[in-house]
Amino acid sequence: MPLLSNRKQDQKVKVTFANGLLFVEKADGKQQAFPLEWFPKLLNATDEEREDWEQTDKGINFTKLDLKVDF
């Protein structure tokens, strides 16, 4: 009898910043880029504020900035 589970596996993403862009790389290797001008809080954030994020079921949440980015 197969064992079934409806729990979602943890999806790990990689978040980087370069050349005025926010890059989000998903676990499957697909990458999305977002202009930082779309997110003024991120554009003006310190490195410490940008590094404080967590993955959510819809995207990422930058905790110190109270900013959610869905992807």
N, CA, C and O atoms as a Maestro MAE file, in Angstrom:
{
 s_m_m2io_version
 :::
 2.0.0
}

f_m_ct {
 s_m_title
 :::
 protein
 m_atom[284] {
  # First column is atom index #
  i_m_mmod_type
  r_m_x_coord
  r_m_y_coord
  r_m_z_coord
  i_m_residue_number
  s_m_chain_name
  s_m_pdb_residue_name
  s_m_pdb_atom_name
  i_m_atomic_number
  :::
  1 25 0.843 -1.177 0.000 1 A "MET " " N  " 7
  2 3 0.000 0.000 0.000 1 A "MET " " CA " 6
  3 2 0.889 1.241 0.000 1 A "MET " " C  " 6
  4 15 1.728 1.393 0.888 1 A "MET " " O  " 8
  5 25 0.720 2.134 -0.984 2 A "PRO " " N  " 7
  6 3 1.567 3.335 -1.041 2 A "PRO " " CA " 6
  7 2 1.227 4.297 0.089 2 A "PRO " " C  " 6
  8 15 0.089 4.382 0.550 2 A "PRO " " O  " 8
  9 25 2.226 4.994 0.501 3 A "LEU " " N  " 7
  10 3 2.070 5.999 1.542 3 A "LEU " " CA " 6
  11 2 1.839 7.347 0.873 3 A "LEU " " C  " 6
  12 15 2.649 7.778 0.052 3 A "LEU " " O  " 8
  13 25 0.758 8.005 1.211 4 A "LEU " " N  " 7
  14 3 0.410 9.287 0.590 4 A "LEU " " CA " 6
  15 2 0.526 10.406 1.609 4 A "LEU " " C  " 6
  16 15 0.305 10.208 2.804 4 A "LEU " " O  " 8
  17 25 0.877 11.580 1.116 5 A "SER " " N  " 7
  18 3 0.972 12.746 1.980 5 A "SER " " CA " 6
  19 2 0.479 13.961 1.221 5 A "SER " " C  " 6
  20 15 0.792 14.135 0.043 5 A "SER " " O  " 8
  21 25 -0.283 14.793 1.886 6 A "ASN " " N  " 7
  22 3 -0.750 16.010 1.230 6 A "ASN " " CA " 6
  23 2 0.044 17.228 1.666 6 A "ASN " " C  " 6
  24 15 -0.276 18.353 1.283 6 A "ASN " " O  " 8
  25 25 1.089 17.005 2.475 7 A "ARG " " N  " 7
  26 3 1.932 18.120 2.904 7 A "ARG " " CA " 6
  27 2 2.795 18.606 1.747 7 A "ARG " " C  " 6
  28 15 3.376 17.815 1.003 7 A "ARG " " O  " 8
  29 25 2.861 19.910 1.617 8 A "LYS " " N  " 7
  30 3 3.748 20.477 0.608 8 A "LYS " " CA " 6
  31 2 5.180 20.364 1.100 8 A "LYS " " C  " 6
  32 15 5.464 20.574 2.279 8 A "LYS " " O  " 8
  33 25 6.067 20.032 0.191 9 A "GLN " " N  " 7
  34 3 7.474 20.007 0.558 9 A "GLN " " CA " 6
  35 2 7.983 21.438 0.640 9 A "GLN " " C  " 6
  36 15 7.509 22.324 -0.070 9 A "GLN " " O  " 8
  37 25 8.948 21.646 1.512 10 A "ASP " " N  " 7
  38 3 9.531 22.978 1.636 10 A "ASP " " CA " 6
  39 2 10.156 23.375 0.308 10 A "ASP " " C  " 6
  40 15 10.969 22.639 -0.252 10 A "ASP " " O  " 8
  41 25 9.776 24.526 -0.182 11 A "GLN " " N  " 7
  42 3 10.366 25.043 -1.409 11 A "GLN " " CA " 6
  43 2 11.423 26.054 -1.009 11 A "GLN " " C  " 6
  44 15 11.127 27.035 -0.327 11 A "GLN " " O  " 8
  45 25 12.619 25.821 -1.421 12 A "LYS " " N  " 7
  46 3 13.712 26.739 -1.116 12 A "LYS " " CA " 6
  47 2 13.914 27.658 -2.306 12 A "LYS " " C  " 6
  48 15 13.904 27.219 -3.456 12 A "LYS " " O  " 8
  49 25 14.095 28.927 -2.019 13 A "VAL " " N  " 7
  50 3 14.388 29.902 -3.059 13 A "VAL " " CA " 6
  51 2 15.677 30.622 -2.701 13 A "VAL " " C  " 6
  52 15 16.092 30.653 -1.542 13 A "VAL " " O  " 8
  53 25 16.294 31.193 -3.707 14 A "LYS " " N  " 7
  54 3 17.498 32.001 -3.522 14 A "LYS " " CA " 6
  55 2 17.144 33.430 -3.932 14 A "LYS " " C  " 6
  56 15 16.580 33.654 -5.004 14 A "LYS " " O  " 8
  57 25 17.473 34.379 -3.084 15 A "VAL " " N  " 7
  58 3 17.170 35.785 -3.340 15 A "VAL " " CA " 6
  59 2 18.484 36.548 -3.459 15 A "VAL " " C  " 6
  60 15 19.326 36.486 -2.563 15 A "VAL " " O  " 8
  61 25 18.658 37.268 -4.565 16 A "THR " " N  " 7
  62 3 19.851 38.087 -4.764 16 A "THR " " CA " 6
  63 2 19.441 39.427 -5.373 16 A "THR " " C  " 6
  64 15 18.343 39.585 -5.908 16 A "THR " " O  " 8
  65 25 20.356 40.377 -5.271 17 A "PHE " " N  " 7
  66 3 20.141 41.719 -5.808 17 A "PHE " " CA " 6
  67 2 21.340 42.079 -6.678 17 A "PHE " " C  " 6
  68 15 22.484 41.838 -6.293 17 A "PHE " " O  " 8
  69 25 21.079 42.655 -7.852 18 A "ALA " " N  " 7
  70 3 22.158 43.117 -8.729 18 A "ALA " " CA " 6
  71 2 21.589 44.062 -9.780 18 A "ALA " " C  " 6
  72 15 20.489 43.852 -10.292 18 A "ALA " " O  " 8
  73 25 22.342 45.089 -10.088 19 A "ASN " " N  " 7
  74 3 22.009 46.011 -11.178 19 A "ASN " " CA " 6
  75 2 20.578 46.544 -11.094 19 A "ASN " " C  " 6
  76 15 19.888 46.641 -12.109 19 A "ASN " " O  " 8
  77 25 20.135 46.889 -9.883 20 A "GLY " " N  " 7
  78 3 18.803 47.448 -9.717 20 A "GLY " " CA " 6
  79 2 17.679 46.440 -9.845 20 A "GLY " " C  " 6
  80 15 16.528 46.816 -10.065 20 A "GLY " " O  " 8
  81 25 18.002 45.155 -9.710 21 A "LEU " " N  " 7
  82 3 16.998 44.102 -9.843 21 A "LEU " " CA " 6
  83 2 16.992 43.189 -8.628 21 A "LEU " " C  " 6
  84 15 18.015 42.999 -7.971 21 A "LEU " " O  " 8
  85 25 15.830 42.628 -8.340 22 A "LEU " " N  " 7
  86 3 15.663 41.566 -7.354 22 A "LEU " " CA " 6
  87 2 15.523 40.274 -8.141 22 A "LEU " " C  " 6
  88 15 14.637 40.155 -8.987 22 A "LEU " " O  " 8
  89 25 16.391 39.306 -7.871 23 A "PHE " " N  " 7
  90 3 16.337 38.005 -8.535 23 A "PHE " " CA " 6
  91 2 15.844 36.970 -7.543 23 A "PHE " " C  " 6
  92 15 16.335 36.892 -6.417 23 A "PHE " " O  " 8
  93 25 14.867 36.173 -7.968 24 A "VAL " " N  " 7
  94 3 14.364 35.070 -7.161 24 A "VAL " " CA " 6
  95 2 14.551 33.800 -7.974 24 A "VAL " " C  " 6
  96 15 13.973 33.650 -9.051 24 A "VAL " " O  " 8
  97 25 15.366 32.884 -7.450 25 A "GLU " " N  " 7
  98 3 15.595 31.609 -8.125 25 A "GLU " " CA " 6
  99 2 14.887 30.515 -7.345 25 A "GLU " " C  " 6
  100 15 15.147 30.311 -6.159 25 A "GLU " " O  " 8
  101 25 13.995 29.819 -8.020 26 A "LYS " " N  " 7
  102 3 13.215 28.749 -7.386 26 A "LYS " " CA " 6
  103 2 14.030 27.460 -7.333 26 A "LYS " " C  " 6
  104 15 15.084 27.352 -7.961 26 A "LYS " " O  " 8
  105 25 13.533 26.496 -6.584 27 A "ALA " " N  " 7
  106 3 14.227 25.220 -6.404 27 A "ALA " " CA " 6
  107 2 14.432 24.483 -7.729 27 A "ALA " " C  " 6
  108 15 15.390 23.723 -7.874 27 A "ALA " " O  " 8
  109 25 13.537 24.705 -8.693 28 A "ASP " " N  " 7
  110 3 13.658 24.026 -9.986 28 A "ASP " " CA " 6
  111 2 14.626 24.739 -10.929 28 A "ASP " " C  " 6
  112 15 14.788 24.326 -12.077 28 A "ASP " " O  " 8
  113 25 15.272 25.812 -10.450 29 A "GLY " " N  " 7
  114 3 16.254 26.528 -11.247 29 A "GLY " " CA " 6
  115 2 15.687 27.696 -12.035 29 A "GLY " " C  " 6
  116 15 16.450 28.483 -12.594 29 A "GLY " " O  " 8
  117 25 14.385 27.827 -12.092 30 A "LYS " " N  " 7
  118 3 13.776 28.951 -12.818 30 A "LYS " " CA " 6
  119 2 14.007 30.236 -12.032 30 A "LYS " " C  " 6
  120 15 13.900 30.267 -10.806 30 A "LYS " " O  " 8
  121 25 14.324 31.290 -12.769 31 A "GLN " " N  " 7
  122 3 14.648 32.558 -12.131 31 A "GLN " " CA " 6
  123 2 13.718 33.654 -12.639 31 A "GLN " " C  " 6
  124 15 13.393 33.719 -13.824 31 A "GLN " " O  " 8
  125 25 13.299 34.511 -11.713 32 A "GLN " " N  " 7
  126 3 12.505 35.682 -12.067 32 A "GLN " " CA " 6
  127 2 13.261 36.919 -11.607 32 A "GLN " " C  " 6
  128 15 13.941 36.899 -10.582 32 A "GLN " " O  " 8
  129 25 13.135 37.989 -12.371 33 A "ALA " " N  " 7
  130 3 13.772 39.258 -12.022 33 A "ALA " " CA " 6
  131 2 12.692 40.330 -11.904 33 A "ALA " " C  " 6
  132 15 11.773 40.403 -12.719 33 A "ALA " " O  " 8
  133 25 12.827 41.155 -10.872 34 A "PHE " " N  " 7
  134 3 11.888 42.235 -10.621 34 A "PHE " " CA " 6
  135 2 12.679 43.532 -10.471 34 A "PHE " " C  " 6
  136 15 13.635 43.570 -9.697 34 A "PHE " " O  " 8
  137 25 12.314 44.590 -11.182 35 A "PRO " " N  " 7
  138 3 12.988 45.879 -10.993 35 A "PRO " " CA " 6
  139 2 12.758 46.400 -9.577 35 A "PRO " " C  " 6
  140 15 11.628 46.395 -9.089 35 A "PRO " " O  " 8
  141 25 13.817 46.845 -8.923 36 A "LEU " " N  " 7
  142 3 13.678 47.374 -7.572 36 A "LEU " " CA " 6
  143 2 12.824 48.640 -7.535 36 A "LEU " " C  " 6
  144 15 12.275 48.981 -6.488 36 A "LEU " " O  " 8
  145 25 12.708 49.332 -8.652 37 A "GLU " " N  " 7
  146 3 11.872 50.534 -8.680 37 A "GLU " " CA " 6
  147 2 10.396 50.190 -8.452 37 A "GLU " " C  " 6
  148 15 9.601 51.071 -8.124 37 A "GLU " " O  " 8
  149 25 10.027 48.921 -8.622 38 A "TRP " " N  " 7
  150 3 8.664 48.488 -8.312 38 A "TRP " " CA " 6
  151 2 8.450 48.422 -6.797 38 A "TRP " " C  " 6
  152 15 7.315 48.468 -6.322 38 A "TRP " " O  " 8
  153 25 9.538 48.314 -6.049 39 A "PHE " " N  " 7
  154 3 9.482 48.146 -4.600 39 A "PHE " " CA " 6
  155 2 10.374 49.192 -3.930 39 A "PHE " " C  " 6
  156 15 11.499 48.876 -3.543 39 A "PHE " " O  " 8
  157 25 9.899 50.425 -3.786 40 A "PRO " " N  " 7
  158 3 10.726 51.495 -3.223 40 A "PRO " " CA " 6
  159 2 11.341 51.142 -1.865 40 A "PRO " " C  " 6
  160 15 12.459 51.561 -1.566 40 A "PRO " " O  " 8
  161 25 10.619 50.379 -1.044 41 A "LYS " " N  " 7
  162 3 11.179 49.984 0.254 41 A "LYS " " CA " 6
  163 2 12.449 49.155 0.065 41 A "LYS " " C  " 6
  164 15 13.420 49.333 0.800 41 A "LYS " " O  " 8
  165 25 12.446 48.252 -0.913 42 A "LEU " " N  " 7
  166 3 13.638 47.446 -1.187 42 A "LEU " " CA " 6
  167 2 14.729 48.276 -1.839 42 A "LEU " " C  " 6
  168 15 15.911 48.088 -1.551 42 A "LEU " " O  " 8
  169 25 14.346 49.179 -2.705 43 A "LEU " " N  " 7
  170 3 15.311 50.025 -3.402 43 A "LEU " " CA " 6
  171 2 16.136 50.834 -2.413 43 A "LEU " " C  " 6
  172 15 17.340 51.012 -2.597 43 A "LEU " " O  " 8
  173 25 15.485 51.323 -1.362 44 A "ASN " " N  " 7
  174 3 16.156 52.169 -0.378 44 A "ASN " " CA " 6
  175 2 16.591 51.414 0.874 44 A "ASN " " C  " 6
  176 15 17.056 52.030 1.832 44 A "ASN " " O  " 8
  177 25 16.448 50.090 0.881 45 A "ALA " " N  " 7
  178 3 16.747 49.285 2.067 45 A "ALA " " CA " 6
  179 2 18.256 49.067 2.243 45 A "ALA " " C  " 6
  180 15 19.034 49.132 1.291 45 A "ALA " " O  " 8
  181 25 18.631 48.808 3.488 46 A "THR " " N  " 7
  182 3 20.012 48.437 3.781 46 A "THR " " CA " 6
  183 2 20.206 46.962 3.449 46 A "THR " " C  " 6
  184 15 19.235 46.230 3.256 46 A "THR " " O  " 8
  185 25 21.463 46.529 3.383 47 A "ASP " " N  " 7
  186 3 21.738 45.110 3.147 47 A "ASP " " CA " 6
  187 2 21.117 44.255 4.244 47 A "ASP " " C  " 6
  188 15 20.595 43.175 3.968 47 A "ASP " " O  " 8
  189 25 21.170 44.723 5.467 48 A "GLU " " N  " 7
  190 3 20.595 43.981 6.598 48 A "GLU " " CA " 6
  191 2 19.085 43.798 6.416 48 A "GLU " " C  " 6
  192 15 18.557 42.717 6.677 48 A "GLU " " O  " 8
  193 25 18.397 44.838 5.974 49 A "GLU " " N  " 7
  194 3 16.951 44.744 5.753 49 A "GLU " " CA " 6
  195 2 16.627 43.811 4.588 49 A "GLU " " C  " 6
  196 15 15.639 43.079 4.636 49 A "GLU " " O  " 8
  197 25 17.444 43.835 3.558 50 A "ARG " " N  " 7
  198 3 17.223 42.961 2.400 50 A "ARG " " CA " 6
  199 2 17.487 41.494 2.729 50 A "ARG " " C  " 6
  200 15 16.862 40.606 2.150 50 A "ARG " " O  " 8
  201 25 18.400 41.239 3.644 51 A "GLU " " N  " 7
  202 3 18.755 39.861 3.985 51 A "GLU " " CA " 6
  203 2 17.767 39.221 4.953 51 A "GLU " " C  " 6
  204 15 17.804 38.006 5.144 51 A "GLU " " O  " 8
  205 25 16.899 39.991 5.558 52 A "ASP " " N  " 7
  206 3 15.930 39.472 6.524 52 A "ASP " " CA " 6
  207 2 14.617 39.157 5.813 52 A "ASP " " C  " 6
  208 15 13.693 39.970 5.808 52 A "ASP " " O  " 8
  209 25 14.544 37.971 5.213 53 A "TRP " " N  " 7
  210 3 13.347 37.571 4.486 53 A "TRP " " CA " 6
  211 2 13.019 36.123 4.814 53 A "TRP " " C  " 6
  212 15 13.856 35.367 5.306 53 A "TRP " " O  " 8
  213 25 11.771 35.761 4.526 54 A "GLU " " N  " 7
  214 3 11.328 34.387 4.692 54 A "GLU " " CA " 6
  215 2 10.419 34.021 3.529 54 A "GLU " " C  " 6
  216 15 9.718 34.868 2.976 54 A "GLU " " O  " 8
  217 25 10.444 32.757 3.172 55 A "GLN " " N  " 7
  218 3 9.595 32.290 2.094 55 A "GLN " " CA " 6
  219 2 8.195 32.030 2.628 55 A "GLN " " C  " 6
  220 15 8.028 31.493 3.723 55 A "GLN " " O  " 8
  221 25 7.188 32.416 1.847 56 A "THR " " N  " 7
  222 3 5.795 32.142 2.183 56 A "THR " " CA " 6
  223 2 5.232 31.211 1.113 56 A "THR " " C  " 6
  224 15 5.930 30.847 0.167 56 A "THR " " O  " 8
  225 25 3.983 30.835 1.268 57 A "ASP " " N  " 7
  226 3 3.383 29.953 0.264 57 A "ASP " " CA " 6
  227 2 3.163 30.647 -1.075 57 A "ASP " " C  " 6
  228 15 2.977 29.970 -2.086 57 A "ASP " " O  " 8
  229 25 3.178 31.983 -1.113 58 A "LYS " " N  " 7
  230 3 2.949 32.724 -2.355 58 A "LYS " " CA " 6
  231 2 4.169 33.484 -2.855 58 A "LYS " " C  " 6
  232 15 4.160 33.987 -3.978 58 A "LYS " " O  " 8
  233 25 5.215 33.577 -2.047 59 A "GLY " " N  " 7
  234 3 6.373 34.353 -2.452 59 A "GLY " " CA " 6
  235 2 7.354 34.506 -1.311 59 A "GLY " " C  " 6
  236 15 7.701 33.537 -0.636 59 A "GLY " " O  " 8
  237 25 7.801 35.745 -1.101 60 A "ILE " " N  " 7
  238 3 8.727 36.032 -0.013 60 A "ILE " " CA " 6
  239 2 8.254 37.255 0.759 60 A "ILE " " C  " 6
  240 15 7.593 38.141 0.217 60 A "ILE " " O  " 8
  241 25 8.607 37.279 2.029 61 A "ASN " " N  " 7
  242 3 8.242 38.374 2.911 61 A "ASN " " CA " 6
  243 2 9.528 38.963 3.480 61 A "ASN " " C  " 6
  244 15 10.305 38.262 4.129 61 A "ASN " " O  " 8
  245 25 9.749 40.241 3.237 62 A "PHE " " N  " 7
  246 3 10.889 40.948 3.817 62 A "PHE " " CA " 6
  247 2 10.428 41.482 5.165 62 A "PHE " " C  " 6
  248 15 9.738 42.499 5.242 62 A "PHE " " O  " 8
  249 25 10.815 40.789 6.216 63 A "THR " " N  " 7
  250 3 10.288 40.993 7.558 63 A "THR " " CA " 6
  251 2 10.477 42.409 8.065 63 A "THR " " C  " 6
  252 15 9.511 43.047 8.483 63 A "THR " " O  " 8
  253 25 11.697 42.910 8.035 64 A "LYS " " N  " 7
  254 3 11.970 44.234 8.594 64 A "LYS " " CA " 6
  255 2 11.333 45.366 7.792 64 A "LYS " " C  " 6
  256 15 11.148 46.469 8.306 64 A "LYS " " O  " 8
  257 25 11.000 45.092 6.540 65 A "LEU " " N  " 7
  258 3 10.419 46.118 5.680 65 A "LEU " " CA " 6
  259 2 8.892 46.011 5.597 65 A "LEU " " C  " 6
  260 15 8.238 46.880 5.022 65 A "LEU " " O  " 8
  261 25 8.328 44.945 6.172 66 A "ASP " " N  " 7
  262 3 6.895 44.684 6.064 66 A "ASP " " CA " 6
  263 2 6.466 44.735 4.583 66 A "ASP " " C  " 6
  264 15 5.545 45.458 4.205 66 A "ASP " " O  " 8
  265 25 7.171 43.940 3.769 67 A "LEU " " N  " 7
  266 3 6.954 43.926 2.325 67 A "LEU " " CA " 6
  267 2 6.843 42.495 1.849 67 A "LEU " " C  " 6
  268 15 7.669 41.649 2.189 67 A "LEU " " O  " 8
  269 25 5.803 42.226 1.049 68 A "LYS " " N  " 7
  270 3 5.608 40.902 0.479 68 A "LYS " " CA " 6
  271 2 5.776 40.984 -1.034 68 A "LYS " " C  " 6
  272 15 5.254 41.895 -1.677 68 A "LYS " " O  " 8
  273 25 6.509 40.028 -1.593 69 A "VAL " " N  " 7
  274 3 6.690 39.933 -3.035 69 A "VAL " " CA " 6
  275 2 6.160 38.571 -3.453 69 A "VAL " " C  " 6
  276 15 6.709 37.541 -3.062 69 A "VAL " " O  " 8
  277 25 5.100 38.561 -4.243 70 A "ASP " " N  " 7
  278 3 4.511 37.314 -4.723 70 A "ASP " " CA " 6
  279 2 5.118 36.940 -6.072 70 A "ASP " " C  " 6
  280 15 5.419 37.796 -6.904 70 A "ASP " " O  " 8
  281 25 5.286 35.647 -6.257 71 A "PHE " " N  " 7
  282 3 5.790 35.151 -7.553 71 A "PHE " " CA " 6
  283 2 5.164 33.837 -7.895 71 A "PHE " " C  " 6
  284 15 5.461 33.265 -8.944 71 A "PHE " " O  " 8
  :::
 }
 m_bond[283] {
  # First column is bond index #
  i_m_from
  i_m_to
  i_m_order
  :::
  1 1 2 1
  2 2 3 1
  3 3 4 2
  4 3 5 1
  5 5 6 1
  6 6 7 1
  7 7 8 2
  8 7 9 1
  9 9 10 1
  10 10 11 1
  11 11 12 2
  12 11 13 1
  13 13 14 1
  14 14 15 1
  15 15 16 2
  16 15 17 1
  17 17 18 1
  18 18 19 1
  19 19 20 2
  20 19 21 1
  21 21 22 1
  22 22 23 1
  23 23 24 2
  24 23 25 1
  25 25 26 1
  26 26 27 1
  27 27 28 2
  28 27 29 1
  29 29 30 1
  30 30 31 1
  31 31 32 2
  32 31 33 1
  33 33 34 1
  34 34 35 1
  35 35 36 2
  36 35 37 1
  37 37 38 1
  38 38 39 1
  39 39 40 2
  40 39 41 1
  41 41 42 1
  42 42 43 1
  43 43 44 2
  44 43 45 1
  45 45 46 1
  46 46 47 1
  47 47 48 2
  48 47 49 1
  49 49 50 1
  50 50 51 1
  51 51 52 2
  52 51 53 1
  53 53 54 1
  54 54 55 1
  55 55 56 2
  56 55 57 1
  57 57 58 1
  58 58 59 1
  59 59 60 2
  60 59 61 1
  61 61 62 1
  62 62 63 1
  63 63 64 2
  64 63 65 1
  65 65 66 1
  66 66 67 1
  67 67 68 2
  68 67 69 1
  69 69 70 1
  70 70 71 1
  71 71 72 2
  72 71 73 1
  73 73 74 1
  74 74 75 1
  75 75 76 2
  76 75 77 1
  77 77 78 1
  78 78 79 1
  79 79 80 2
  80 79 81 1
  81 81 82 1
  82 82 83 1
  83 83 84 2
  84 83 85 1
  85 85 86 1
  86 86 87 1
  87 87 88 2
  88 87 89 1
  89 89 90 1
  90 90 91 1
  91 91 92 2
  92 91 93 1
  93 93 94 1
  94 94 95 1
  95 95 96 2
  96 95 97 1
  97 97 98 1
  98 98 99 1
  99 99 100 2
  100 99 101 1
  101 101 102 1
  102 102 103 1
  103 103 104 2
  104 103 105 1
  105 105 106 1
  106 106 107 1
  107 107 108 2
  108 107 109 1
  109 109 110 1
  110 110 111 1
  111 111 112 2
  112 111 113 1
  113 113 114 1
  114 114 115 1
  115 115 116 2
  116 115 117 1
  117 117 118 1
  118 118 119 1
  119 119 120 2
  120 119 121 1
  121 121 122 1
  122 122 123 1
  123 123 124 2
  124 123 125 1
  125 125 126 1
  126 126 127 1
  127 127 128 2
  128 127 129 1
  129 129 130 1
  130 130 131 1
  131 131 132 2
  132 131 133 1
  133 133 134 1
  134 134 135 1
  135 135 136 2
  136 135 137 1
  137 137 138 1
  138 138 139 1
  139 139 140 2
  140 139 141 1
  141 141 142 1
  142 142 143 1
  143 143 144 2
  144 143 145 1
  145 145 146 1
  146 146 147 1
  147 147 148 2
  148 147 149 1
  149 149 150 1
  150 150 151 1
  151 151 152 2
  152 151 153 1
  153 153 154 1
  154 154 155 1
  155 155 156 2
  156 155 157 1
  157 157 158 1
  158 158 159 1
  159 159 160 2
  160 159 161 1
  161 161 162 1
  162 162 163 1
  163 163 164 2
  164 163 165 1
  165 165 166 1
  166 166 167 1
  167 167 168 2
  168 167 169 1
  169 169 170 1
  170 170 171 1
  171 171 172 2
  172 171 173 1
  173 173 174 1
  174 174 175 1
  175 175 176 2
  176 175 177 1
  177 177 178 1
  178 178 179 1
  179 179 180 2
  180 179 181 1
  181 181 182 1
  182 182 183 1
  183 183 184 2
  184 183 185 1
  185 185 186 1
  186 186 187 1
  187 187 188 2
  188 187 189 1
  189 189 190 1
  190 190 191 1
  191 191 192 2
  192 191 193 1
  193 193 194 1
  194 194 195 1
  195 195 196 2
  196 195 197 1
  197 197 198 1
  198 198 199 1
  199 199 200 2
  200 199 201 1
  201 201 202 1
  202 202 203 1
  203 203 204 2
  204 203 205 1
  205 205 206 1
  206 206 207 1
  207 207 208 2
  208 207 209 1
  209 209 210 1
  210 210 211 1
  211 211 212 2
  212 211 213 1
  213 213 214 1
  214 214 215 1
  215 215 216 2
  216 215 217 1
  217 217 218 1
  218 218 219 1
  219 219 220 2
  220 219 221 1
  221 221 222 1
  222 222 223 1
  223 223 224 2
  224 223 225 1
  225 225 226 1
  226 226 227 1
  227 227 228 2
  228 227 229 1
  229 229 230 1
  230 230 231 1
  231 231 232 2
  232 231 233 1
  233 233 234 1
  234 234 235 1
  235 235 236 2
  236 235 237 1
  237 237 238 1
  238 238 239 1
  239 239 240 2
  240 239 241 1
  241 241 242 1
  242 242 243 1
  243 243 244 2
  244 243 245 1
  245 245 246 1
  246 246 247 1
  247 247 248 2
  248 247 249 1
  249 249 250 1
  250 250 251 1
  251 251 252 2
  252 251 253 1
  253 253 254 1
  254 254 255 1
  255 255 256 2
  256 255 257 1
  257 257 258 1
  258 258 259 1
  259 259 260 2
  260 259 261 1
  261 261 262 1
  262 262 263 1
  263 263 264 2
  264 263 265 1
  265 265 266 1
  266 266 267 1
  267 267 268 2
  268 267 269 1
  269 269 270 1
  270 270 271 1
  271 271 272 2
  272 271 273 1
  273 273 274 1
  274 274 275 1
  275 275 276 2
  276 275 277 1
  277 277 278 1
  278 278 279 1
  279 279 280 2
  280 279 281 1
  281 281 282 1
  282 282 283 1
  283 283 284 2
  :::
 }
}
